[in-house]
Amino acid sequence: MLNLSPAHYRQRRRRVMHRMAEGVMVIATAPEVIRNRDSHYPYRPDSHFWWLSGFGEPEAVVVLLAGRRPRHYLFCRAKDPEREVWEGFRWGPKAARTAFGFDAAWPIDQLDRRLPDLLADQPALHTLFGIDPAWDARVVGWLNAVRARERSGISAPEVLVDATAILDEMRLIKDAAEVDLMRRAADISASAHRRAMQACRPGMHEYQVEAELLHEFRRHGADAPAYPAIVAGGDNTCVLHYVANDRPLRDGDLLLIDAGAEYRGYAGDITRTFPVNGRFGGAQKAAYEVVLAAQAAAIAEARPGRPWHAPHDTAVRVLTEGMKELKLLKGTVDGLIESGAYRRFYMHRTGHWLGLDVHDVGDYKVDGEWRPLQPGMALTVEPGLYIRPGPGVPRGLENIGIRIEDDVLVTETGCEVLTAAAPKAVAEIEEVMRGDR
């Protein structure tokens, strides 16, 4: 089992305070959410909070004081033996301070009392604004409590800073320990896709294949799915965010699975498309090879110094050339790209940042220009073709939807495909599916 050490989180917080230079940062974890009546959704901490602390309990806040003597504090739930009988172990402030490397920790019910003192005479307050109105109101309450003491010579922070300006940029570049966790999430996700291929049979329902994915995630220690799985057969392959997963799988159809495991907070994100019966038909194979070639060309562009949009632009060109070969489009490749005609069959971008969030933080443009890729950045590469029936669509290509997605880490010399263990070549997929039949 991989875990980051308290020293790792402590050093990370020190780097954040160095970026701040001065002022206070206050970051709360996510609230618990009611699913229905008195049942909660499974708890997941806020990603910024998790990145700063590694602390997994609800009702917690991290406070960072930058400056000459940087300090980091935790507010969390108090020990409560009675509640622990019902709900399980709680760290409590005393144990949490040591276990997670904080300078001090206090019960969460002291937050409103202590925050005005911590904000007194500080030049800036960094926090997450505009996400939760109740949090925004609470922040205003702290500021007003400090302002009420102005006659005593105490001043409130004059500058309010959105903390994402610092945290998003720092989270964008993964350190070696984060990469190890992402590799583990990728390995579990790849194993689950292989299991789904081996289990799939005509007549099964999509949810039965989904169950194979979930079994493999938990069997290998994943926290949970990183997002709701897409298990889409037949014409559902052309629905980009299909999540009903309740249709029967028919002989001769394709099955598109977009699913990934979350491990210690880090997301895997893989899409594979394969034939329900284990053998690609002629039109299916032709379309699949177009998407596979587009992905290979896009991955080759995921290297240091290349702009963010380079993998997408490359994939669009290869896909458009393939659409012409499949007789889906007529015209010159340049003209079809310039007019946007290709978007009839490929309507999304080719990737996104990946990390603690499946669509991870970080700007894609800086000062109006596409950001150059750097070592330590993690992204997905996921071209696709979605051929709905309609005018000009050749017989045999209708309702073929294909997406192939891998998780890619930019390295010093190029890139590493973290999810390479998930089969994606036609022959490899057919061999895997043939093995258990």
Secondary structure by P-SEA (a helix, b strand, c coil): cccccaaaaaaaaaaaaaaacbbbbbbbccccccccccccccccccaaaaaaccccccbbbbbbbbccbbbbbbbbbcccaaaaacccccccaaaaaaaaccccccccccccccccccccccccccccccccaaaaaaaaaaaaaaaaaccccccccccccccccccccccccccaaaaaaaaaaaaaaaaaaaaaaaaccccccaaaaaaaaaaaaaaaccccccccccccccccccccccccccccccccbbbbbbbbbbcccbbbbbbbbbbccccccaaaaaaaaaaaaaaaaaaaacccccccaaaaaaaaaaaaaaaaaaccccccaaaaaaacccccccccccccccccccccccccccccccccccccbbbbbbbbbbbccccccccccccbbbbbbbbbbbcccbbbcccccccccaaaaaaaaaccc
